[in-house]
Amino acid sequence: MIYWLQEATEAGAQGAASSWPSAILSGGVVGAVVGLVGVLIGQYLAQRRHSQSLQQAAELEAQRAHEAALQNFF
């Protein structure tokens, strides 16, 4: 029984030692995925902000044109 426990402990230690590279690799993959998602969200928000500013500029220009037309009319 003691021999079996000793072998199981050694096998667990070897399994733990061999699982470190996979743990580091999976941590790196998870970090890369989180970073990529962050970059994609940032790009989406920047594009959305840019399109909103273009829309606001167009609305402001239309309002100015309307005001100029009213001034010319009067």
Summary of the structure (lengths in Angstrom):
residues: 74
radius of gyration: 31.6
end to end distance: 105.0
largest distance: 105.0
contacts: 140
relative contact order: 0.05
helix: 97%
strand: 0%
